[in-house]
Amino acid sequence: MARANLAGIIGKQVETVPVADTKAPPRPAAQSTPAPSTPDSDVPKWLTFEPKPTRQRRDQLDWVEAKRKELNALRGRAGERLTDNTLIRVAIDLLIVNGERLQGTTEAELRASLGITDDALPK
């Protein structure tokens, strides 16, 4: 899109100025990026993870937030800052380790196959 300069608006000859294309280049296909092998890496750890929006129940979100705050308060300044996403990644790792136990066709059946009862969940 061409732009008119101020001189053109107030009566002088209009000059068009080329404007660079503002569309973002297409993203390459998503590839899994391994976590940096050394703590001295130039890339922050959180940038090595792929985003994946998920939907959680309110009680799950509340529990994760409260647990994050509790763990961060206990750690003081030691170690890395823990986030909600940190706890979610750890929970997924727990699923991976116990994946052979997962059986069922519903969320309730999957929980039951891991020994999780409704009574054990926060209300």
C-alpha positions as CSV (number, residue, x, y, z in Angstrom):
1,M,0.0,0.0,0.0
2,A,1.4,3.4,-1.0
3,R,1.4,6.3,1.5
4,A,0.9,9.9,0.7
5,N,3.3,12.4,2.2
6,L,2.2,15.4,4.2
7,A,3.1,17.8,1.3
8,G,0.7,16.0,-0.9
9,I,-2.1,16.4,1.5
10,I,-1.6,20.2,1.8
11,G,-1.6,20.8,-1.9
12,K,1.8,19.9,-3.3
13,Q,2.5,17.0,-5.6
14,V,1.7,13.6,-4.0
15,E,4.6,11.3,-3.6
16,T,4.1,7.6,-3.1
17,V,6.4,5.7,-0.8
18,P,6.7,2.0,-1.2
19,V,6.0,0.1,2.0
20,A,7.6,-3.2,2.9
21,D,5.3,-6.2,3.0
22,T,4.2,-6.7,6.6
23,K,3.0,-10.2,6.3
24,A,5.0,-12.7,8.4
25,P,6.9,-15.3,6.4
26,P,5.3,-18.8,6.5
27,R,6.4,-20.8,9.5
28,P,8.3,-24.0,8.7
29,A,6.8,-27.3,9.8
30,A,7.0,-27.7,13.6
31,Q,10.0,-29.7,14.7
32,S,10.7,-30.8,18.2
33,T,13.6,-29.0,19.7
34,P,15.6,-30.8,22.4
35,A,16.3,-29.0,25.6
36,P,19.7,-27.4,25.7
37,S,22.4,-29.8,26.8
38,T,24.3,-27.3,28.8
39,P,23.1,-24.7,31.3
40,D,25.3,-22.1,29.5
41,S,23.2,-22.2,26.4
42,D,22.3,-18.9,24.8
43,V,18.6,-20.0,24.4
44,P,16.4,-19.7,27.5
45,K,15.0,-23.1,28.5
46,W,11.4,-22.1,28.0
47,L,12.0,-21.3,24.4
48,T,13.0,-24.9,23.7
49,F,9.5,-26.1,24.4
50,E,6.6,-26.3,21.9
51,P,3.4,-24.5,22.9
52,K,0.3,-26.7,23.2
53,P,-2.9,-25.1,24.3
54,T,-5.0,-27.4,26.5
55,R,-8.2,-27.2,28.5
56,Q,-8.2,-27.9,32.2
57,R,-10.9,-28.0,34.8
58,R,-11.0,-25.0,37.2
59,D,-10.0,-27.3,40.2
60,Q,-7.0,-28.4,38.2
61,L,-5.9,-24.9,37.4
62,D,-6.4,-23.8,41.0
63,W,-4.4,-26.8,42.3
64,V,-1.5,-26.2,39.9
65,E,-1.3,-22.5,40.7
66,A,-1.4,-23.2,44.5
67,K,1.3,-25.9,44.2
68,R,3.5,-23.7,42.0
69,K,3.3,-20.9,44.6
70,E,4.0,-23.3,47.4
71,L,7.1,-24.8,45.7
72,N,8.4,-21.4,44.7
73,A,8.1,-20.1,48.2
74,L,10.0,-23.2,49.6
75,R,12.8,-22.9,47.0
76,G,13.6,-19.3,47.9
77,R,16.2,-18.2,45.4
78,A,17.6,-21.6,44.7
79,G,17.1,-23.5,41.5
80,E,15.0,-22.4,38.5
81,R,11.7,-20.5,38.7
82,L,8.8,-23.0,38.6
83,T,5.8,-22.2,36.5
84,D,2.4,-23.8,35.9
85,N,3.8,-25.2,32.7
86,T,6.7,-26.8,34.6
87,L,4.2,-28.8,36.7
88,I,2.2,-29.7,33.7
89,R,5.3,-31.0,31.9
90,V,6.2,-33.1,35.0
91,A,2.6,-34.5,35.0
92,I,3.0,-35.5,31.4
93,D,6.3,-37.2,32.2
94,L,4.5,-39.1,34.9
95,L,2.0,-40.2,32.2
96,I,4.8,-41.3,29.9
97,V,6.4,-43.4,32.6
98,N,3.1,-45.1,33.4
99,G,1.8,-45.2,29.8
100,E,1.6,-49.0,29.7
101,R,-0.9,-48.9,32.6
102,L,-3.3,-46.5,30.7
103,Q,-6.5,-48.3,29.6
104,G,-9.9,-47.0,28.8
105,T,-12.0,-45.0,26.4
106,T,-13.1,-42.2,28.7
107,E,-11.2,-39.7,30.9
108,A,-12.7,-41.5,34.0
109,E,-11.6,-44.9,32.8
110,L,-8.1,-43.6,32.1
111,R,-7.9,-42.1,35.6
112,A,-9.2,-45.4,37.1
113,S,-6.5,-47.4,35.2
114,L,-3.9,-45.3,37.0
115,G,-5.6,-45.9,40.4
116,I,-7.0,-42.3,40.5
117,T,-10.4,-42.2,42.2
118,D,-12.8,-39.3,42.1
119,D,-12.4,-39.1,45.9
120,A,-8.7,-38.4,45.5
121,L,-9.4,-35.4,43.3
122,P,-9.9,-31.9,44.7
123,K,-13.5,-30.7,45.0
